[in-house]
Amino acid sequence: MRTSDLHADVRPPSRASRPAHRAVTSDAVRPARRATHRPRSGAPPDALASVPAAGWRAGHRRAAGRAAVVASILTVGVGWLLAILVAPHVTLSPGARMVALFCHLTCLVVGFGAVLTVDWFSLRWLLRREPLGTVLTAARGAHLLIWLGLVGLLASGAALGPDTSSGLVWVKLLAVLVVGVNGLFLGRVRDRLVAVQGRPPWSALLPGVAAATISQFAWWTATLVGFWNANS
């Protein structure tokens, strides 16, 4: 046997087999890598559509037009005037008067309590403890309670037959009217804040702060005057 034949038998395997091994390995790994990246790029259209937009504010309604606001103010004014005109002609028995007084106090708790809740969330937002979206959602949720309390106050107050010849009674009545009209203005301010993208400027927030301050002053005035009249 020749020396060249021995060298041919003990010769190490050719490097030509390594690319084949690499090809097999890469073909086995590449599908796995592609599979891990598919959920990110191939998300279904429904999942992408369900993501809220940047200006999303928990599904608030669009801002009301001027005609709707004027109609709402006229409705509040007519209801307030109707309660004043009906009040002197209502006569209740002692039992019915107790029921009317209970309803009056309950409506005060419901309406004023909802207002205090919204203002509390607003204060937390000013202290950077809550996002603005949380404040707007709380205001939207308490909207119905506030108006139910206010309408209940007018109806039960008229049933109690207030003395319209008293100056303090007129202060209370005017405070209730201010609460109603100011509530409509607050709703319009809230709708404008909903339409703002990102953090609203202070020029858009100042009307809301002023309306919230007026609301607190009017509610506390009506409550204190009513308490004073009940104990005088």
Helices and strands as residue ranges (DSSP letters): H 3-9, H 17-41, H 45-49, H 66-86, G 87-89, H 94-126, H 132-159, H 167-194, H 202-230
